[in-house]
């Protein structure tokens, strides 16, 4: 009997949601693709792969009475706007996303469970988020549902890629975390603390962030910031990432990415830090309601990013090298991986 995929109705519902078909050049739809993999650092372990596809709507204020949106969404839009009712320049965006994360131990040859290394785990999730943004502030509220375990299809996805690239397959996937439905609630706030520019649109800015995640996948508080310097900085809130809540850049309102045309229209470098105070991490703590492999996690984890972004026509393309501190007791060293993002404004 074919295994039931409890996440499938969520995915189909998200993909089937009707949406308006037009947007002005100053208020576009945006499609984002995020790819993260530690092969950029010539390893294949720990957080080994992540992929996420997301869609960001134009400012939904103008669609408040548009019948193309479901009635419940129009009602939610009206209520959520009250959070920033004192700011007449506030914009509101809806975000739909679908993603998959994959985690493996360092010892990938053993078919037996490796007790001192992190569990094999896969995570497939779909999310809906609501962005509220002004010139220097962005608030993100998101709900994600998904599945941990074999139904997340991480084993099959990794085998497919390894077959295509001629890599050895991993032997321990029979020990991965067991099937468990997931629910995540996330809130993030970003503030542009300063922004300045000099000759030829060369400038810099700093964007601080803080937030929380609640759920059986991850429960933590996080905080950090991103410094950017270069030419024609985009009118957004920094560089995004694969994990849930990573779509923290609502579409820029006046940036070069809104303008069609050939050639590079802006380029900048960035460095960023995100620190998490971790109460729960299912990828280390193991299943919530079933016996499974687990390791002793560290309560404080930090990521440091260094990268470059360029804007060309309607595209924004970014690459970052990410350095993650040790996540569990006995982990012999920190982890590194590459993070790429491709954004296109329709």
ABEGO torsion letter per residue (X at the ends): XBBBBAAAAAAAAAAABBBBABBBAABBBBBBBBBBBAAAAGBBBEBABBBBBBBBBBBAAAAAABAABBAAAAAAAAAAAAAAAABAABBBBBBBBBBBBBBBBABAABABBBAABBBBBBBBBBBBBBBBBBAABBBBBBBBBBBBEAAAGAAAAAAAAAAAAGBBBBAAAAABBBBBBBBBBBBBBBBBABBBBBBGGBBBBBBBBBBBBBEAABBBBBBEBBBBBEBGBBBBAEBBBABBGABABBBBAABAAABBEBEBABBBBBBBBBBBBBABBAAAAEBAABBBBBBBBBABBBBBBBBBBBBBEABBBBBBBBBBBBABBGBABBBBBBBBBBBBBX
